[in-house]
């Protein structure tokens, strides 16, 4: 199964050949049996899948918008590949009750969340990642000079994402996007 798109739904990028399922099934043979994967298991899935993902820098052509592709989908988890242009970002958001992990395949991303590092920010370089529970709220930005590629795994598969804005009283929900909506963008 493949879903390809960009943050503006403009253009398509090729899906890598080969059975993506073989990577994650080899890492976690119990997946697909209706169980939720724990954050550290998701990190291993993301890391394993990242080894088979072609970074944007290996492709021809500029990257103007954040692009994403559904790399693998199962009943109990899913894996997305996201290509980030320089300066590309996704504002504060949650994952609708799903646990998750992200692994940086190429470039550097900066994650902002409470309790993650100095000033609430941490830098994730290629070959590094992070895992989080179902209540995690963060933003992600590529502050590097060129494209970055990351692999994201979620369990259960994403059904919604709520986006937030900071307020003196805490985080305020701005909107919730549901997978069933045509404009769904992970």
C-alpha positions in Angstrom: 0.0 0.0 0.0 1.4 3.4 -0.9 0.1 6.9 -0.3 2.2 9.7 -1.7 1.8 13.4 -1.4 3.1 16.7 -0.2 1.9 19.2 2.3 0.2 21.0 -0.6 -0.7 17.7 -2.4 1.4 18.9 -5.4 3.2 16.3 -7.5 4.2 12.8 -6.6 7.4 11.1 -5.7 8.2 7.5 -6.5 7.6 4.7 -4.0 10.7 2.7 -3.4 10.5 -0.8 -4.9 10.5 -3.9 -2.8 8.3 -5.3 0.0 8.5 -2.8 2.8 6.7 -5.2 5.0 9.6 -7.6 5.0 11.7 -5.1 7.0 9.2 -4.5 9.9 7.9 -8.0 10.0 11.5 -9.3 10.4 12.0 -6.8 13.2 8.7 -7.5 14.9 7.1 -10.8 13.7 4.3 -10.4 16.3 3.1 -7.2 14.5 -0.1 -7.7 12.5 -1.7 -9.6 15.3 -3.8 -6.7 16.8 -1.2 -5.7 19.4 0.1 -2.2 20.0 3.8 -1.7 19.5 5.6 0.0 22.4 7.6 3.3 21.6 11.0 1.5 21.7 9.7 -1.2 19.4 8.5 1.5 17.0 11.9 3.1 17.1 13.4 -0.2 16.0 10.9 -0.4 13.2 11.6 3.1 12.1 15.4 2.5 12.3 15.1 -0.7 10.3 12.9 0.8 7.6 15.2 3.9 7.3 18.0 1.6 6.1 16.0 0.9 3.0 14.8 4.5 2.3 16.4 6.7 -0.3 17.0 10.2 1.1 15.7 13.1 -0.9 19.3 14.2 -1.5 19.8 11.1 -3.7 16.8 12.1 -5.9 16.9 14.6 -8.7 15.1 17.9 -8.4 14.5 20.5 -5.7 12.4 20.0 -2.7 10.1 23.0 -2.1 7.5 21.4 0.2 7.3 18.8 2.8 6.6 15.4 1.1 5.4 12.2 2.6 4.8 8.7 1.6 3.0 5.8 3.4 5.8 3.2 3.5 3.9 0.4 5.2 0.5 -0.1 6.8 -0.7 -2.9 9.0 -3.6 -3.3 11.5 -1.4 -2.4 14.5 1.1 0.1 13.1 2.1 2.2 10.1 5.4 3.7 8.8 5.7 7.0 7.0 8.7 8.6 5.2 8.8 12.4 5.3 11.1 14.6 3.2 11.6 18.0 4.7 12.9 21.0 2.7 15.3 23.4 4.4 13.1 25.4 6.7 10.2 22.9 6.4 8.3 22.4 9.6 5.1 20.9 11.2 3.7 23.0 14.0 2.9 21.6 17.5 0.7 18.5 17.2 -0.2 15.2 18.8 -0.8 11.8 17.2 -4.3 11.2 18.2 -3.5 8.7 21.0 -0.9 6.7 19.0 2.6 6.0 20.3 5.3 6.9 17.8 8.9 7.1 16.9 11.0 9.0 14.3 14.3 8.2 12.9 16.4 10.6 10.8 17.7 9.0 7.7 19.4 12.1 6.2 20.0 15.7 7.4 19.1 17.1 10.8 15.7 17.8 12.4 15.0 19.8 15.5 12.1 18.6 17.8 10.4 20.9 20.2 8.5 19.5 23.1 8.3 20.0 26.9 11.1 18.2 28.7 13.2 17.1 25.7 16.3 19.2 26.1 17.6 22.7 26.7 14.9 25.2 25.9 12.5 22.3 25.1 14.4 21.5 21.9 16.6 18.7 20.7 18.6 18.1 17.6 18.2 14.8 15.8 21.0 14.1 13.3 21.1 11.4 10.6 21.3 8.0 12.3 19.5 9.1 15.4 15.9 9.0 16.5 13.4 9.3 19.4 10.4 7.4 20.6 7.3 8.8 22.5 4.1 7.7 24.1 0.5 8.5 23.1 0.3 11.8 24.8 3.4 13.4 23.3 2.9 16.9 21.7 5.8 18.3 19.6 6.8 20.3 16.6 9.5 19.3 14.0 11.6 21.6 11.8 14.5 21.2 9.4 16.8 24.0 10.3 19.6 22.6 8.0 20.7 24.1 4.7 19.4 21.2 2.7 16.6 18.5 2.6 16.2 16.0 5.5 14.5 12.6 5.3 12.9 10.9 8.3 11.0 7.7 9.0 8.0 7.8 11.4 6.3 4.7 12.9 3.0 4.9 14.8 0.9 2.3 16.7 -2.0 2.1 16.4 -2.0 3.7 12.9 -2.8 7.4 13.0 -6.5 8.2 13.0 -6.2 12.0 13.8 -3.8 14.7 14.7 -4.6 17.8 16.8 -2.6 21.0 16.2 -1.9 23.4 19.1 -0.7 26.9 19.8 1.1 28.0 22.9 -0.9 30.3 25.2 0.1 31.7 28.6 -2.3 29.3 30.2 -0.8 26.3 28.3 -1.4 24.7 24.9 -4.6 25.5 23.1 -6.0 23.1 20.5 -6.5 25.0 17.2 -7.8 22.2 15.0 -8.1 18.4 14.7 -7.5 16.7 11.4 -8.9 13.2 10.8 -7.6 10.5 8.5 -11.1 10.2 7.0 -10.8 13.8 5.6 -9.7 14.1 2.1 -7.1 16.8 3.0 -5.4 14.4 5.5 -1.7 15.3 5.8 0.4 13.4 8.4 
